[in-house]
């Protein structure tokens, strides 16, 4: 694979040689680290899942357990991380062409958490500078940001939701990729996401509640040939109130315009799609916590990158079972513009620290819209830690395994996804499991894919100040373009995190990625060993 061109130098020719001093920088960082074994064990392991507004950030107790004052409405936490990584395949090439390197990473970070009467905000900005000691590349600066906010513009009426992300992502699953940003391969590109959504809530007595929302989304990537996509969507929801008794209904009106589409068959660059929908959903309890559900409406889709561009009546019928506040199951069958539609959702909270979620959905998507939804769907845990609600684990800039398994393209597709997620905490152990079967179809002039995979992780607090983590993942990728190509992708990781003091920690990690393919030229193996030190101020 091609390496990043030298035109991408970010700090000038002199910095090219700084990588050879990486180990010295790493050792120098020890001078910054204080030794205080007073616990921050409350922050080791999986943060508790929190829904709703961003909570006030907790303040760590000082050494000796002395009490602290009130939590400030705004909390700013700067830090710096310095790491040294050995990789045996920095260019992510097939066996025999791989090149080794030592990579020094310098990553300043700023975490901002705000909780006031009107504003809830949490974001992390942590760019990282990569210095390649063996000269496989000039220095690289990778921007990384992840954040979300909720603003109450007018009390109980007018609100604003926003989120943003800058991360590195592999844009072509048929090309080289690995579970790391430490590479010179140009399949890794910067992806920028912005979501903005003002909305109005209104309560009309016991009759109905309404939500009127506008949503803007932009996804941009540095990849050649991948367009910037923007979404403008207007949604109106009218929900029944107590006046209607056990009958629950929602009337939805939605208009969505998506720009930046192009199909390989020759549609003009920058084409747009329009999706218009009106739908009435009804739910009524019939027996012992079982409810009948149904929906009827109309939808018209105009999209030059879809094989089918239907306009038709939409409907579905189904059942919902709510045995307790902690469990629910729903299933439906009907007709949508994508054809016969099946839907299934199940949730079971087995106690406060064990959660199961299963779902099957069919929808029209683009890879960029999936990325935007992944960012806007984050929730916030204690201390402003951003959490992936499906796994219950901290979210960082970038995409979790299996979140967006497809290559980035400029067209829409039908996405059929079956997913199972489970998390459990038992004493000092936290377990997480995710499995999925995701299939693309109906793209014009593009290669559809089907990917079946899963991840498994185990986090254990060995000592109050030492935590271990082990993870494995697997993905089977089938390229439905007539080539017959099938890839099996395996990854394994292990790490130890040691809390040196209230403001300093160290981590040693190992990651191995192995892609096997029925086409030998696509074989790839990558091993990384990283030692990192972090100091917050």
C-alpha positions in Angstrom: 0.0 0.0 0.0 1.1 3.6 -0.6 2.6 5.5 2.2 1.5 9.0 3.2 3.2 11.6 0.9 5.9 13.8 2.3 3.7 16.8 1.5 1.8 15.9 4.7 4.7 17.1 6.9 3.2 19.1 9.7 6.1 20.4 11.7 8.9 20.9 9.2 12.0 19.0 8.2 13.7 19.2 11.6 11.0 17.4 13.4 11.6 14.3 11.2 14.5 13.3 13.4 12.8 13.8 16.7 11.6 10.2 16.8 15.1 9.0 17.7 14.7 10.8 21.0 11.4 9.3 21.8 12.6 7.0 24.6 14.4 10.0 26.2 11.2 11.9 26.2 9.4 9.0 27.7 11.9 8.7 30.5 11.9 12.4 31.1 8.1 12.2 31.8 8.8 10.2 35.0 10.0 13.5 36.5 6.5 14.8 36.2 4.9 12.0 38.1 4.2 12.2 41.8 3.8 9.1 43.9 0.6 9.1 46.0 -1.2 5.8 46.4 -4.4 7.3 47.8 -7.1 5.6 45.7 -8.8 6.8 42.6 -10.0 3.2 42.4 -13.5 4.6 42.0 -12.5 5.5 38.5 -10.9 2.1 37.6 -13.1 -0.2 35.5 -16.3 0.5 33.8 -18.1 3.8 34.6 -21.8 3.5 35.5 -24.2 4.1 32.7 -26.0 7.4 33.0 -28.8 8.6 30.8 -30.2 12.2 30.5 -28.4 15.4 31.4 -24.7 15.5 31.9 -24.0 15.1 35.6 -21.9 17.3 37.7 -18.3 16.2 37.5 -17.0 14.7 40.8 -13.9 16.1 42.4 -11.4 13.6 43.7 -10.8 13.7 47.4 -7.3 14.9 48.3 -4.7 12.7 49.9 -5.6 11.7 53.4 -9.3 11.8 52.7 -9.8 15.5 53.6 -13.2 16.8 52.5 -13.6 18.9 49.3 -15.7 21.9 48.7 -18.7 22.1 46.4 -18.3 20.8 42.9 -17.7 23.7 40.5 -20.1 24.1 37.6 -17.2 24.0 35.1 -14.3 21.6 35.4 -11.2 21.8 33.1 -8.7 18.9 33.2 -5.6 19.3 31.1 -3.2 16.4 30.8 -0.4 15.1 28.6 0.3 11.5 27.5 3.7 10.4 26.1 3.9 6.9 24.6 6.5 4.7 22.8 5.2 2.1 20.4 6.9 -0.7 18.6 5.2 -2.0 15.5 6.3 -4.7 13.1 4.1 -3.4 10.2 3.9 0.4 10.2 2.8 0.5 6.5 0.2 -2.3 6.9 1.6 -4.2 4.0 1.4 -8.0 3.2 4.0 -10.3 4.8 7.4 -9.8 3.2 6.8 -6.1 2.6 6.2 -5.0 6.2 8.5 -2.4 7.8 9.1 -2.0 11.5 9.3 1.3 13.4 9.4 2.9 16.8 6.8 5.6 17.2 6.8 8.3 19.8 3.4 9.8 20.6 2.9 13.1 22.3 -0.7 13.9 23.1 -1.8 16.9 25.1 -5.4 16.7 26.2 -8.1 19.0 27.6 -11.3 17.6 29.1 -14.1 20.2 29.8 -17.2 19.3 31.8 -19.9 21.9 32.4 -23.1 21.6 34.4 -25.2 24.7 34.9 -28.9 25.6 35.1 -29.0 25.9 31.3 -26.0 24.2 29.8 -24.7 20.7 30.0 -21.5 20.0 28.1 -18.7 17.5 28.0 -15.9 17.2 25.5 -12.4 15.9 25.1 -9.8 17.3 22.7 -6.6 15.3 22.5 -4.5 15.8 19.3 -1.5 13.5 19.0 1.8 14.0 17.3 3.5 10.9 15.9 7.3 10.8 15.5 8.8 7.9 13.5 12.2 7.0 14.8 13.3 4.8 11.9 12.3 7.3 9.2 9.3 5.5 7.6 7.4 8.8 7.6 7.7 12.4 8.4 5.9 13.5 11.7 2.2 13.4 11.6 -0.3 15.4 13.6 -3.6 13.6 14.1 -6.5 15.7 15.4 -8.9 14.1 17.8 -12.0 15.5 19.4 -15.2 14.1 20.9 -18.0 16.1 22.6 -21.7 16.6 23.2 -23.8 19.4 24.6 -27.4 20.1 25.6 -28.6 23.7 26.1 -31.9 24.9 27.5 -32.5 28.0 25.5 -35.9 28.9 27.0 -37.1 27.1 30.1 -38.9 23.8 29.4 -39.7 24.9 25.8 -36.7 25.5 23.5 -33.6 23.3 23.5 -30.4 22.7 21.5 -28.5 19.4 21.1 -25.1 19.3 19.6 -22.2 16.9 19.1 -18.9 16.8 17.3 -16.1 14.5 16.5 -12.7 14.5 14.8 -11.1 11.1 14.5 -9.0 8.8 12.3 -10.8 6.0 10.4 -10.0 3.5 7.7 -12.2 4.4 4.7 -11.9 1.2 2.7 -12.4 -2.2 4.3 -11.0 -3.9 1.2 -7.7 -2.1 1.8 -5.3 -2.3 4.7 -6.6 -1.5 8.1 -5.7 -2.3 11.8 -7.0 -1.5 15.3 -4.5 1.4 15.6 -3.8 4.9 14.3 0.0 4.2 14.3 0.5 3.7 10.6 1.8 5.4 7.5 -0.9 3.8 5.3 -3.1 6.3 3.5 -6.2 4.3 4.0 -6.3 6.0 7.4 -8.0 9.4 7.0 -9.4 12.1 9.2 -13.2 12.0 9.6 -15.0 15.1 10.9 -18.6 15.1 12.2 -20.9 17.9 13.3 -24.4 17.4 14.6 -26.7 20.4 15.5 -30.3 20.1 16.5 -32.6 22.9 17.9 -36.0 21.8 19.0 -39.2 22.9 20.7 -41.2 21.0 23.2 -44.8 21.9 24.1 -47.3 20.4 26.5 -51.0 20.8 25.6 -52.6 19.9 28.9 -53.6 16.2 29.1 -54.2 16.0 25.4 -50.9 15.9 23.5 -47.2 16.7 23.8 -45.3 17.9 20.7 -41.7 18.0 19.6 -40.7 20.1 16.6 -37.1 19.5 15.6 -34.5 20.6 13.0 -31.4 18.5 12.6 -28.3 19.4 10.7 -25.4 16.9 10.2 -22.1 17.1 8.3 -19.6 14.4 7.7 -16.3 15.1 6.0 -13.4 12.9 5.3 -9.9 13.4 3.8 -10.3 10.4 1.6 -9.9 11.0 -2.2 -13.2 10.5 -3.9 -15.3 10.5 -0.7 -17.7 13.4 -0.8 -18.7 15.6 2.1 -22.3 14.7 3.1 -24.8 17.1 4.7 -28.2 16.3 6.1 -31.1 18.7 6.7 -34.0 17.1 8.5 -37.3 18.5 9.8 -39.3 16.4 12.2 -42.7 16.9 13.9 -43.9 14.5 16.6 -47.3 14.7 18.2 -47.7 12.2 21.1 -50.9 11.3 23.0 -51.5 12.4 26.6 -53.4 11.0 29.5 -56.7 12.1 28.0 -56.6 9.0 25.7 -56.2 6.6 28.6 -54.5 3.3 27.7 -54.4 4.1 24.0 -51.0 5.5 23.1 -50.3 7.0 19.7 -47.7 9.1 17.9 -48.1 11.1 14.7 -44.7 11.6 12.9 -44.0 14.0 9.9 -40.5 13.9 8.6 -38.6 15.6 5.7 -35.0 14.7 5.1 -32.6 16.0 2.4 -29.2 14.5 2.0 -26.6 16.0 -0.3 -23.2 14.8 -1.5 -24.3 11.5 -3.1 -22.7 10.0 -6.2 -23.1 6.5 -7.7 -20.4 4.8 -9.8 -22.9 4.4 -12.6 -22.7 8.0 -13.6 -25.0 10.1 -11.4 -23.8 13.7 -11.2 -21.4 14.5 -8.5 -23.1 16.1 -5.5 -26.5 14.5 -6.2 -29.1 14.7 -3.4 -31.8 12.4 -2.0 -35.1 13.4 -0.4 -37.1 11.2 2.0 -40.7 12.3 2.9 -42.7 10.4 5.5 -46.0 10.7 7.4 -46.8 7.9 9.9 -49.2 7.1 12.7 -48.0 4.6 15.3 -50.6 3.1 17.8 -50.1 1.0 20.9 -52.9 -0.5 23.0 -52.6 -3.0 26.0 -54.6 -6.2 25.3 -53.6 -8.6 28.1 -51.3 -8.9 31.1 -48.6 -6.4 30.1 -48.9 -7.3 26.4 -49.7 -4.6 24.0 -50.7 -4.6 20.3 -48.8 -2.2 18.1 -49.5 -1.0 14.6 -48.5 1.7 12.2 -49.7 3.1 8.9 -48.4 5.9 6.7 -46.9 7.0 3.5 -43.3 7.4 2.4 -41.6 8.7 -0.8 -37.9 8.3 -1.4 -36.0 10.0 -4.3 -32.4 8.7 -4.3 -30.4 8.3 -7.5 -27.9 6.0 -5.7 -30.5 3.4 -4.7 -31.6 0.5 -6.9 -35.2 1.0 -5.7 -36.8 4.5 -5.4 -40.2 3.7 -4.1 -43.3 5.7 -3.2 -45.8 3.7 -1.3 -48.1 3.0 1.6 -46.2 1.8 4.7 -47.6 -0.3 7.5 -46.7 -2.8 10.2 -48.4 -4.8 13.0 -46.7 -6.3 16.1 -46.7 -7.0 19.8 -44.9 -5.6 22.7 -44.3 -7.2 26.1 -43.3 -5.3 29.2 -43.0 -7.7 32.1 -41.3 -5.2 34.3 -39.6 -1.7 34.2 -36.3 -3.5 33.6 -37.4 -5.7 30.6 -39.2 -5.3 27.3 -39.6 -7.2 24.0 -41.2 -6.0 20.8 -41.5 -7.4 17.3 -43.3 -6.3 14.2 -44.0 -7.3 10.6 -44.9 -5.0 7.8 -44.1 -3.2 4.5 -41.6 -0.4 4.0 -40.0 1.2 0.9 -37.2 -1.4 1.3 -39.7 -4.2 0.9 -41.0 -6.6 3.5 -40.0 -5.3 6.9 -39.1 -7.1 10.1 -38.2 -5.5 13.4 -37.2 -6.9 16.8 -36.0 -5.2 20.0 -35.4 -6.7 23.4 -33.9 -5.2 26.6 -33.2 -6.9 29.9 -31.5 -5.2 32.9 -30.6 -8.1 35.2 -29.8 -5.9 38.2 -28.0 -2.6 38.2 -24.8 -4.0 36.6 -25.9 -6.5 34.0 -27.6 -5.4 30.8 -28.7 -7.3 27.7 -29.8 -5.7 24.4 -30.8 -7.4 21.2 -32.2 -5.9 18.0 -32.9 -6.4 14.3 -33.5 -3.4 12.0 -33.9 -2.6 8.4 -33.2 1.0 7.2 -31.9 3.1 4.4 -28.5 4.5 5.3 -25.2 5.9 4.1 -21.9 5.1 5.9 -21.6 8.8 6.8 -25.1 8.9 8.3 -24.2 5.9 10.5 -21.0 7.7 11.7 -23.0 10.8 12.5 -25.6 8.7 14.5 -22.8 7.0 16.3 -21.6 10.4 17.6 -25.0 11.9 18.4 -26.1 8.7 20.3 -23.5 9.0 23.0 -24.6 9.5 26.6 -22.6 10.9 29.5 -21.4 9.2 32.6 -20.0 10.5 35.9 -17.3 13.1 35.6 -18.3 13.8 32.0 -17.1 10.5 30.7 -18.7 9.9 27.3 -20.3 6.4 27.2 -21.4 4.1 24.3 -24.9 3.3 25.5 -24.9 -0.2 23.8 -21.7 -1.4 25.5 -21.7 0.8 28.6 -18.0 1.4 28.1 -16.2 4.7 27.6 -16.3 6.2 24.1 -13.2 7.8 22.6 -12.6 9.6 19.2 -12.9 7.0 16.5 -15.3 4.1 15.9 -15.7 1.1 18.1 -15.3 -2.3 16.5 -18.3 -3.2 14.4 -19.9 0.2 14.7 -19.5 1.0 11.0 -18.1 -2.1 9.4 -18.5 -1.0 5.8 -16.3 1.0 3.4 -17.2 4.7 3.1 -19.0 5.3 -0.2 -21.0 8.2 -1.8 -24.2 6.3 -2.1 -27.2 5.1 0.0 -27.9 1.4 0.7 -30.3 -0.8 2.5 -28.8 -1.8 5.9 -30.1 -5.0 7.6 -28.5 -5.4 11.0 -28.9 -8.0 13.7 -27.0 -7.1 16.9 -26.6 -8.5 20.5 -24.9 -6.5 23.3 -24.3 -7.6 26.8 -22.4 -6.1 29.8 -21.9 -7.4 33.3 -20.0 -6.3 36.4 -19.3 -8.8 39.1 -17.1 -7.5 41.9 -13.8 -6.4 40.4 -14.6 -7.8 37.0 -16.4 -6.2 34.0 -17.4 -8.2 31.0 -18.7 -6.9 27.6 -19.9 -8.9 24.6 -21.1 -7.7 21.2 -22.1 -9.7 18.2 -23.5 -8.5 14.9 -24.6 -9.6 11.4 -24.7 -6.6 9.0 -25.6 -6.6 5.4 -25.6 -4.0 2.6 -27.8 -4.2 -0.5 -29.4 -2.0 -3.2 -26.4 0.2 -3.9 -26.1 1.5 -7.5 -22.7 0.7 -9.0 -21.1 0.0 -5.6 -19.8 -3.2 -4.0 -22.2 -4.4 -1.3 -20.7 -6.2 1.8 -21.9 -8.6 4.5 -20.0 -8.7 7.7 -20.5 -11.1 10.7 -18.5 -10.5 13.8 -18.2 -9.9 17.5 -16.1 -8.6 20.3 -15.4 -9.8 23.8 -13.6 -8.0 26.6 -12.8 -8.6 30.3 -11.6 -5.8 32.7 -10.4 -6.8 36.1 -9.2 -4.6 39.0 -6.2 -6.6 40.2 -5.3 -4.2 43.0 -6.7 -0.9 44.0 -4.3 0.8 41.7 -3.7 -1.9 39.0 -6.2 -2.9 36.3 -5.9 -5.5 33.6 -7.9 -5.7 30.3 -8.1 -8.4 27.7 -10.1 -8.3 24.5 -10.6 -10.3 21.4 -12.6 -9.7 18.2 -13.5 -11.5 15.0 -15.1 -10.4 11.7 -15.9 -12.3 8.6 -16.2 -10.0 5.6 -17.8 -11.1 2.3 -17.5 -8.7 -0.7 -20.6 -9.1 -2.8 -19.0 -7.7 -6.0 -18.5 -11.0 -7.9 -14.8 -11.3 -6.9 -15.6 -14.1 -4.4 -13.3 -12.4 -1.9 -13.7 -13.4 1.8 -11.7 -12.1 4.7 -11.4 -13.3 8.3 -10.1 -10.7 10.6 -8.8 -11.5 14.1 -7.6 -9.2 16.8 -6.4 -9.7 20.4 -5.3 -7.2 23.0 -4.1 -7.1 26.6 -3.1 -4.2 28.8 -2.1 -3.3 32.3 -3.0 0.1 33.7 -1.2 1.3 36.9 -2.3 4.3 38.9 0.8 6.0 40.2 -0.9 8.9 41.9 -4.1 10.9 41.9 -2.9 12.6 38.7 -0.6 10.1 37.0 -0.9 6.6 35.4 1.0 4.3 33.2 -0.1 1.6 30.8 1.6 -1.3 29.0 -0.4 -2.8 26.1 -0.1 -5.4 23.4 -2.3 -5.6 20.2 -2.2 -8.2 17.4 -4.2 -8.0 14.2 -4.3 -10.8 11.7 -6.3 -10.7 8.5 -6.6 -14.0 6.5 -8.0 -13.8 3.0 -8.8 -16.2 0.2 -6.8 -13.8 -1.9 -3.2 -14.0 -0.7 -2.3 -10.4 -1.6 -4.7 -9.2 1.1 -3.1 -11.1 4.0 -2.0 -8.7 6.8 -0.4 -9.1 10.2 0.4 -6.3 12.6 1.8 -6.4 16.2 2.1 -3.4 18.5 3.6 -3.0 22.0 3.0 0.4 23.7 4.2 1.9 26.9 2.4 5.1 27.8 2.5 7.6 30.7 -0.2 10.1 31.5 -0.1 13.1 33.7 -3.1 15.4 34.5 -2.9 18.8 36.1 
